[in-house]
C-alpha cells in the first residue's frame, strides 16, 4: 500500500474480528516505530507487545473506549482487539518525548494499516493497572496503548460542520468529522 493511501484510509477502529495477528506483523509495527525520528536521537521509547488471550482480556479492563459515543459504549467480547502495543517512555522529563511518541505511534498505525489491520490509540487508560497486569517496571512510564486487530467496522471521514465529535449511524458506520483542507492551508502567508 502506498504511504499516502495508508494515511488516507487509516481511521481509528474499535471493533475487531477475533483473528490473531501474527507476531511477525506486530514486530514489524514496533520496528517501524523504532525507526521513527527521535529528538537528539535519544530513543527514549520502548514497546511491550501483548498478544496472549488472557493478558489481552485483562488489559482490556484497564482501557476506556470512545468517549464521544453515547450511550457509553465499549466493544463486546466478540469485538475486542486481539493484540496491543504498549508505548513506554524511559524519561518523561525530556521536553520532546511526546513528539517522539507521536512520531513512533504514527509509524505503528500506518504500518498496521498497510498490513490490513485496524488500530486505535488509547490514552484514557488506567496506567497503574496496566503496569501491574503486564509486569512493567516502574522505571518506565506508560504513555499509551495501541489496540490492533483485523477490522470489523467501517469508519469514514466527513467534512466537519458544527462538532468534532465522532458518531455512529443506523448502519453502525463510524463518522469522523475533519476540517477541510482549504480551511487549514495557508500559502506563502497567513490569509
Backbone as JSON, one array per atom type, in Angstrom:
{
  "sequence": "XXXXXXXXXXXXXXXXXXXXXXXXXXXXXXXXXXXXXXXXXXXXXXXXXXXXXXXXXXXXXXXXXXXXXXXXXXXXXXXXXXXXXXXXXXXXXXXXXXXXXXXXXXXXXXXXXXXXXXXXXXXXXXXXXXXXXXXXXXXXXXXXXXXXXXXXXXXXXXXXXXXXXXXXXXXXXXXXXXXXXXXXXXXXXXX",
  "N": [[0.85, -1.18, 0.0], [0.58, 2.2, -0.85], [2.14, 4.89, 0.9], [0.76, 7.37, 1.24], [-1.83, 6.55, 0.57], [-2.28, 4.81, 2.71], [-2.35, 6.65, 4.8], [-4.63, 8.13, 4.09], [-6.63, 6.16, 4.22], [-6.54, 5.17, 6.83], [-8.24, 4.99, 9.86], [-9.38, 5.37, 13.23], [-10.17, 2.32, 14.7], [-12.55, 0.41, 16.4], [-13.77, -1.98, 16.68], [-13.17, -5.38, 16.25], [-12.35, -8.32, 14.33], [-12.13, -11.65, 15.58], [-9.52, -12.77, 15.05], [-6.28, -13.88, 15.24], [-3.38, -11.79, 15.27], [-0.42, -12.09, 13.51], [2.7, -12.58, 15.13], [4.98, -11.69, 13.78], [4.02, -9.56, 12.26], [3.29, -7.76, 14.26], [5.81, -7.28, 15.39], [6.98, -6.07, 13.19], [5.54, -3.67, 13.14], [6.48, -2.5, 15.55], [9.16, -2.29, 14.87], [9.0, -0.37, 12.85], [8.23, 1.79, 14.43], [10.5, 2.05, 16.02], [12.28, 3.08, 14.19], [11.44, 5.64, 13.78], [11.78, 9.26, 13.73], [13.69, 10.73, 16.4], [14.04, 13.0, 19.0], [17.16, 14.52, 19.33], [18.14, 12.04, 18.89], [17.77, 10.36, 21.09], [16.17, 8.17, 21.66], [14.11, 7.28, 23.55], [11.97, 5.59, 23.9], [10.22, 2.56, 24.54], [8.64, -0.64, 23.88], [5.88, -2.79, 24.49], [4.58, -5.73, 23.47], [1.45, -7.23, 23.53], [-0.13, -10.19, 23.14], [-1.18, -12.48, 24.11], [-4.1, -14.27, 24.9], [-5.35, -14.23, 27.49], [-3.94, -12.19, 28.81], [-4.57, -10.08, 27.08], [-7.34, -9.89, 27.57], [-7.31, -9.12, 30.28], [-5.91, -6.7, 30.1], [-7.68, -5.22, 28.55], [-9.62, -4.47, 30.38], [-8.54, -2.26, 31.57], [-8.81, -0.14, 29.92], [-10.36, 2.71, 28.4], [-13.02, 3.44, 26.29], [-14.0, 5.19, 23.31], [-15.16, 7.92, 23.97], [-16.92, 9.9, 22.97], [-19.1, 8.55, 21.93], [-22.41, 7.97, 22.64], [-25.16, 6.23, 24.12], [-22.77, 5.32, 26.73], [-20.19, 3.28, 25.47], [-18.54, 0.21, 24.79], [-16.37, -2.15, 23.15], [-17.88, -5.31, 22.43], [-17.25, -8.58, 23.83], [-16.79, -10.25, 21.67], [-15.74, -8.5, 19.85], [-13.39, -7.38, 20.56], [-9.96, -6.11, 20.6], [-7.25, -8.11, 19.31], [-4.64, -7.92, 19.86], [-2.16, -5.84, 21.42], [-0.06, -2.94, 21.57], [1.96, -1.55, 23.88], [3.06, 1.62, 24.66], [5.97, 2.84, 25.95], [7.86, 5.04, 28.03], [11.12, 6.08, 28.79], [12.14, 8.45, 29.89], [10.35, 10.92, 31.04], [10.91, 13.5, 31.59], [12.26, 14.6, 29.54], [11.83, 17.15, 27.31], [10.85, 16.69, 24.77], [9.69, 14.23, 24.52], [6.97, 13.59, 24.07], [6.56, 14.35, 21.42], [8.26, 12.53, 20.17], [6.9, 10.16, 20.83], [4.5, 10.58, 19.42], [5.41, 10.53, 16.74], [6.43, 7.92, 16.61], [4.15, 6.33, 17.23], [2.51, 6.97, 15.09], [3.96, 5.77, 13.02], [3.56, 3.11, 13.76], [0.73, 2.77, 13.47], [0.38, 3.32, 10.75], [1.95, 1.35, 9.54], [0.55, -0.89, 10.42], [-1.91, -0.43, 9.12], [-1.09, -0.74, 6.47], [-0.71, -3.45, 6.54], [-3.24, -4.39, 6.6], [-4.57, -4.17, 9.0], [-6.61, -2.87, 11.68], [-6.44, -0.12, 13.95], [-6.35, 1.51, 17.16], [-5.48, 4.22, 19.03], [-5.08, 4.56, 22.39], [-5.36, 6.7, 25.1], [-6.73, 7.33, 27.36], [-6.5, 5.64, 29.88], [-5.93, 3.15, 32.44], [-3.21, 3.44, 34.04], [-1.72, 2.41, 36.28], [-2.96, -0.05, 36.72], [-2.42, -1.32, 34.27], [0.36, -1.4, 34.4], [0.67, -3.25, 36.45], [-0.74, -5.57, 35.48], [0.75, -6.2, 33.2], [3.31, -6.47, 34.11], [5.15, -4.29, 34.04], [8.06, -2.47, 34.59], [8.53, 0.06, 37.13], [10.28, 1.98, 36.34], [9.68, 2.73, 33.83], [7.44, 4.81, 32.09], [4.04, 4.56, 31.26], [2.8, 5.57, 28.28], [0.76, 5.29, 26.3], [-1.66, 3.03, 24.8], [-1.87, 0.93, 22.06], [-4.41, -0.48, 20.34], [-4.89, -3.37, 18.37], [-5.96, -5.23, 15.48], [-7.89, -7.24, 13.16], [-10.05, -5.46, 11.09], [-13.43, -4.93, 11.98], [-15.35, -3.13, 11.47], [-16.55, -0.18, 9.78], [-15.17, 2.97, 9.11], [-15.58, 6.33, 8.35], [-14.5, 9.43, 6.85], [-15.79, 12.68, 7.2], [-16.76, 16.0, 6.21], [-16.09, 18.45, 8.63], [-18.58, 20.06, 10.46], [-20.39, 21.34, 12.67], [-19.26, 20.19, 14.91], [-16.59, 18.31, 16.45], [-17.04, 15.81, 17.3], [-17.15, 12.33, 16.91], [-19.4, 9.85, 15.52], [-21.87, 7.21, 15.33], [-23.82, 5.85, 12.69], [-27.13, 4.57, 11.72], [-26.42, 2.21, 10.48], [-24.25, 1.41, 11.82], [-21.86, 2.51, 10.99], [-18.96, 4.35, 11.59], [-18.61, 7.79, 11.83], [-16.33, 10.34, 11.2], [-15.63, 13.56, 11.81], [-13.67, 15.91, 10.02], [-11.64, 18.79, 9.55], [-11.79, 20.78, 6.57], [-9.36, 20.81, 3.92], [-8.92, 23.32, 2.65], [-9.63, 25.0, 4.71], [-7.6, 24.96, 6.53], [-5.18, 25.37, 5.3], [-2.6, 27.58, 4.39], [-1.06, 29.58, 2.07], [2.06, 30.75, 1.4], [1.55, 33.08, 2.92], [-0.2, 33.93, 5.91], [-3.59, 33.93, 5.54]],
  "CA": [[0.0, 0.0, 0.0], [1.27, 3.47, -0.89], [2.09, 5.56, 2.2], [-0.33, 8.35, 1.25], [-3.08, 5.79, 0.62], [-2.43, 4.33, 4.09], [-2.75, 7.81, 5.61], [-6.0, 8.47, 3.73], [-7.57, 5.1, 4.6], [-6.46, 4.83, 8.25], [-9.13, 5.6, 10.84], [-9.4, 4.59, 14.47], [-11.1, 1.19, 14.64], [-12.86, -0.02, 17.77], [-14.37, -3.32, 16.61], [-12.21, -6.25, 15.59], [-12.62, -9.75, 14.18], [-11.36, -12.42, 16.55], [-8.48, -13.47, 14.31], [-4.99, -13.5, 15.81], [-2.41, -11.08, 14.44], [0.87, -12.78, 13.58], [3.74, -11.88, 15.89], [5.88, -11.04, 12.83], [3.42, -8.27, 11.89], [3.4, -6.89, 15.44], [7.23, -6.89, 15.47], [7.19, -5.13, 12.08], [5.0, -2.39, 13.61], [7.42, -1.96, 16.53], [10.38, -1.9, 14.16], [8.7, 0.9, 12.2], [8.27, 2.79, 15.49], [11.91, 2.19, 16.41], [12.98, 3.84, 13.17], [10.87, 7.0, 13.71], [12.67, 10.31, 14.26], [13.75, 10.87, 17.85], [14.76, 14.22, 19.36], [18.56, 14.3, 19.7], [18.34, 10.6, 18.72], [17.87, 9.76, 22.42], [15.49, 6.88, 21.6], [13.61, 7.08, 24.91], [10.71, 4.83, 23.9], [10.25, 1.1, 24.44], [7.32, -1.15, 23.5], [5.51, -4.11, 25.02], [3.54, -6.37, 22.68], [0.58, -8.15, 24.26], [-0.96, -10.98, 22.21], [-1.73, -13.61, 24.85], [-5.54, -14.04, 25.07], [-5.68, -13.89, 28.87], [-3.41, -10.85, 29.08], [-5.39, -9.13, 26.31], [-8.6, -9.71, 28.3], [-7.02, -8.34, 31.49], [-5.54, -5.35, 29.68], [-8.9, -4.57, 28.06], [-10.35, -3.92, 31.54], [-7.89, -1.02, 32.0], [-8.93, 0.81, 28.81], [-11.62, 3.42, 28.27], [-13.28, 3.46, 24.85], [-14.95, 6.01, 22.54], [-15.84, 8.83, 24.9], [-17.98, 10.68, 22.32], [-20.25, 7.73, 21.58], [-23.4, 7.89, 23.72], [-24.74, 6.0, 25.49], [-21.43, 4.77, 26.89], [-20.02, 2.11, 24.62], [-17.26, -0.49, 24.7], [-16.5, -3.32, 22.28], [-18.32, -6.57, 23.03], [-16.16, -9.55, 23.93], [-16.54, -10.78, 20.32], [-15.25, -7.4, 19.01], [-12.22, -6.8, 21.2], [-8.67, -6.26, 19.92], [-6.56, -9.39, 19.54], [-3.26, -7.6, 20.25], [-1.9, -4.47, 21.85], [1.31, -2.48, 21.75], [2.02, -0.55, 24.94], [4.14, 2.57, 24.39], [6.63, 3.12, 27.22], [8.84, 6.12, 27.96], [12.15, 6.0, 29.81], [12.41, 9.74, 30.53], [9.27, 11.87, 30.78], [11.44, 14.85, 31.8], [12.71, 15.04, 28.23], [10.73, 18.01, 26.83], [10.41, 16.28, 23.44], [9.27, 12.83, 24.48], [5.64, 13.46, 23.48], [6.73, 14.42, 19.97], [8.81, 11.24, 19.78], [5.81, 9.19, 20.94], [3.59, 10.82, 18.3], [6.03, 10.04, 15.51], [6.54, 6.46, 16.69], [2.82, 5.72, 17.15], [2.04, 7.11, 13.7], [4.6, 4.71, 12.24], [2.9, 1.84, 14.09], [-0.61, 2.65, 12.9], [0.48, 3.27, 9.29], [2.43, 0.01, 9.2], [-0.58, -1.79, 10.63], [-2.86, -0.2, 8.02], [-0.5, -1.38, 5.3], [-0.84, -4.9, 6.72], [-4.66, -4.72, 6.64], [-5.06, -4.16, 10.38], [-7.17, -1.68, 12.27], [-5.78, 0.3, 15.18], [-6.92, 2.61, 17.94], [-4.54, 4.69, 20.05], [-5.83, 4.85, 23.62], [-4.62, 7.43, 26.12], [-7.57, 7.32, 28.55], [-6.18, 4.29, 30.32], [-5.57, 3.01, 33.86], [-1.79, 3.11, 33.94], [-1.28, 1.55, 37.39], [-3.49, -1.39, 36.46], [-1.66, -1.86, 33.14], [1.7, -1.68, 34.92], [0.57, -4.48, 37.23], [-1.16, -6.69, 34.62], [1.78, -6.53, 32.21], [4.61, -6.52, 34.79], [6.02, -3.24, 33.51], [8.81, -1.87, 35.71], [8.2, 1.44, 37.47], [11.25, 2.88, 35.69], [9.11, 3.11, 32.54], [6.11, 5.42, 32.15], [3.13, 4.12, 30.2], [2.23, 6.71, 27.57], [-0.48, 4.95, 25.6], [-1.83, 1.65, 24.36], [-2.42, 0.84, 20.72], [-5.18, -1.71, 20.11], [-4.73, -3.83, 16.99], [-6.69, -6.42, 15.06], [-8.5, -7.16, 11.83], [-11.19, -4.55, 11.17], [-14.8, -5.45, 11.95], [-16.24, -1.99, 11.31], [-16.17, 0.81, 8.78], [-15.07, 4.33, 9.62], [-15.45, 7.25, 7.22], [-14.25, 10.83, 7.13], [-16.76, 13.62, 6.63], [-16.4, 17.38, 6.48], [-16.52, 18.95, 9.93], [-19.57, 21.14, 10.4], [-20.58, 22.01, 13.95], [-18.66, 19.48, 16.03], [-15.51, 17.36, 16.18], [-17.43, 14.53, 17.87], [-17.46, 11.24, 16.01], [-20.69, 9.26, 15.83], [-22.28, 6.04, 14.53], [-25.15, 5.95, 12.08], [-28.01, 3.42, 11.93], [-25.75, 1.02, 9.94], [-23.09, 1.25, 12.69], [-20.67, 3.11, 10.41], [-18.43, 5.43, 12.41], [-18.36, 9.01, 11.06], [-15.3, 11.13, 11.86], [-15.53, 14.89, 11.2], [-12.33, 16.5, 9.86], [-11.65, 20.1, 8.9], [-11.44, 20.76, 5.15], [-8.0, 21.26, 3.6], [-8.92, 24.76, 2.38], [-9.83, 25.74, 5.96], [-6.4, 24.91, 7.37], [-3.99, 25.59, 4.48], [-2.26, 28.96, 4.09], [0.02, 29.51, 1.1], [3.0, 31.87, 1.39], [1.28, 33.99, 4.04], [-1.44, 33.58, 6.61], [-4.65, 34.77, 4.99]],
  "C": [[0.9, 1.24, 0.0], [1.1, 4.18, 0.45], [0.92, 6.56, 2.27], [-1.68, 7.65, 1.3], [-3.34, 5.25, 2.03], [-2.9, 5.46, 5.0], [-4.22, 8.14, 5.36], [-6.99, 7.43, 4.27], [-7.6, 4.81, 6.1], [-7.44, 5.66, 9.08], [-9.0, 4.79, 12.12], [-10.51, 3.55, 14.37], [-11.29, 0.69, 16.07], [-13.58, -1.36, 17.82], [-13.48, -4.2, 15.73], [-12.74, -7.67, 15.44], [-11.69, -10.5, 15.14], [-10.37, -13.36, 15.85], [-7.13, -12.97, 14.83], [-4.12, -12.77, 14.78], [-1.07, -11.78, 14.62], [1.89, -11.92, 14.31], [4.69, -11.14, 14.95], [5.34, -9.66, 12.42], [3.53, -7.29, 13.05], [4.84, -6.39, 15.61], [7.56, -5.89, 14.36], [6.69, -3.74, 12.48], [5.95, -1.73, 14.6], [8.72, -1.53, 15.85], [10.18, -0.58, 13.43], [8.73, 2.04, 13.22], [9.71, 3.09, 15.91], [12.67, 3.09, 15.46], [12.43, 5.26, 12.98], [11.91, 8.01, 14.18], [12.58, 10.38, 15.78], [14.58, 12.1, 18.17], [16.14, 13.89, 19.9], [18.95, 12.82, 19.6], [18.49, 9.87, 20.07], [17.15, 8.42, 22.52], [14.98, 6.44, 22.99], [12.39, 6.17, 25.01], [10.99, 3.33, 23.78], [8.81, 0.63, 24.23], [7.11, -2.52, 24.11], [4.35, -4.63, 24.17], [2.76, -7.32, 23.58], [-0.28, -8.87, 23.23], [-1.49, -12.26, 22.85], [-3.2, -13.31, 25.17], [-5.91, -13.59, 26.48], [-5.18, -12.5, 29.21], [-4.19, -9.79, 28.32], [-6.7, -8.85, 27.04], [-8.39, -8.88, 29.55], [-6.67, -6.9, 31.15], [-6.77, -4.56, 29.23], [-9.64, -3.88, 29.2], [-9.74, -2.6, 32.03], [-7.98, 0.08, 30.94], [-10.31, 1.45, 28.78], [-11.83, 3.76, 26.8], [-14.27, 4.55, 24.44], [-15.79, 6.94, 23.4], [-17.0, 9.6, 24.26], [-19.23, 9.86, 22.05], [-21.16, 7.57, 22.8], [-24.58, 7.04, 23.26], [-23.36, 5.34, 25.53], [-21.31, 3.44, 26.17], [-18.62, 1.54, 24.79], [-17.45, -1.67, 23.76], [-17.0, -4.53, 23.07], [-17.13, -7.53, 23.07], [-15.79, -10.1, 22.54], [-16.01, -9.72, 19.35], [-13.93, -6.82, 19.52], [-10.94, -6.98, 20.37], [-8.03, -7.6, 20.24], [-5.09, -9.18, 19.89], [-3.2, -6.13, 20.67], [-0.4, -4.2, 21.78], [1.25, -1.36, 22.78], [3.25, 0.31, 24.68], [4.68, 3.06, 25.73], [7.71, 4.17, 27.04], [9.81, 6.0, 29.12], [12.34, 7.31, 30.57], [11.32, 10.75, 30.17], [9.7, 13.31, 31.08], [11.99, 15.44, 30.5], [11.59, 15.88, 27.61], [10.19, 17.59, 25.46], [9.82, 14.88, 23.38], [7.89, 12.66, 23.85], [5.67, 13.53, 21.96], [7.27, 13.08, 19.46], [7.74, 10.15, 19.8], [4.86, 9.34, 19.75], [4.14, 10.28, 16.99], [6.07, 8.51, 15.49], [5.17, 5.79, 16.54], [2.24, 5.85, 15.75], [2.67, 6.05, 12.81], [3.95, 3.36, 12.51], [1.56, 1.74, 13.36], [-0.58, 2.62, 11.37], [1.0, 1.92, 8.81], [1.31, -1.0, 9.35], [-1.61, -1.65, 9.51], [-2.37, -0.87, 6.74], [-0.6, -2.9, 5.34], [-2.31, -5.34, 6.8], [-5.26, -4.76, 8.03], [-5.71, -2.83, 10.72], [-6.45, -1.39, 13.57], [-6.6, 1.37, 15.88], [-5.9, 2.97, 19.03], [-5.35, 5.15, 21.25], [-4.92, 5.54, 24.63], [-5.41, 7.54, 27.43], [-7.53, 5.9, 29.11], [-5.82, 4.31, 31.81], [-4.14, 2.5, 33.94], [-1.3, 2.18, 35.05], [-1.74, 0.11, 37.18], [-2.71, -2.07, 35.32], [-0.27, -2.26, 33.59], [1.7, -3.03, 35.65], [0.27, -5.68, 36.32], [-0.03, -7.15, 33.71], [3.19, -6.55, 32.79], [5.61, -5.51, 34.25], [6.74, -2.58, 34.67], [8.44, -0.4, 35.91], [9.16, 2.45, 36.86], [10.76, 3.34, 34.31], [7.71, 3.68, 32.74], [5.27, 4.92, 30.98], [2.53, 5.38, 29.57], [0.85, 6.39, 27.03], [-0.5, 3.47, 25.27], [-2.43, 1.69, 22.97], [-3.1, -0.52, 20.58], [-5.04, -2.07, 18.64], [-5.58, -5.07, 16.74], [-7.23, -6.23, 13.65], [-9.84, -6.44, 11.95], [-12.53, -5.26, 11.05], [-15.8, -4.29, 11.91], [-15.68, -1.08, 10.23], [-16.17, 2.18, 9.44], [-14.82, 5.24, 8.43], [-15.2, 8.68, 7.7], [-15.36, 11.65, 6.49], [-16.29, 15.03, 6.97], [-16.95, 17.8, 7.83], [-17.49, 20.11, 9.74], [-19.61, 21.85, 11.75], [-19.76, 21.4, 15.1], [-17.53, 18.57, 15.56], [-15.89, 15.95, 16.65], [-17.76, 13.51, 16.79], [-18.76, 10.58, 16.45], [-20.95, 8.07, 14.91], [-23.66, 6.29, 13.95], [-25.94, 4.66, 12.31], [-27.42, 2.12, 11.38], [-24.48, 0.7, 10.73], [-21.78, 1.71, 12.05], [-20.24, 4.28, 11.28], [-18.09, 6.61, 11.5], [-17.4, 9.89, 11.86], [-15.18, 12.48, 11.16], [-14.08, 15.38, 11.17], [-12.48, 17.85, 9.17], [-11.24, 19.95, 7.45], [-10.03, 21.3, 4.95], [-7.96, 22.78, 3.4], [-9.14, 25.61, 3.64], [-8.57, 25.79, 6.84], [-5.12, 25.27, 6.63], [-3.81, 27.07, 4.17], [-1.01, 28.92, 3.2], [0.79, 30.83, 1.06], [2.77, 32.92, 2.47], [-0.02, 33.55, 4.68], [-2.54, 34.51, 6.11], [-6.01, 34.35, 5.5]]
}
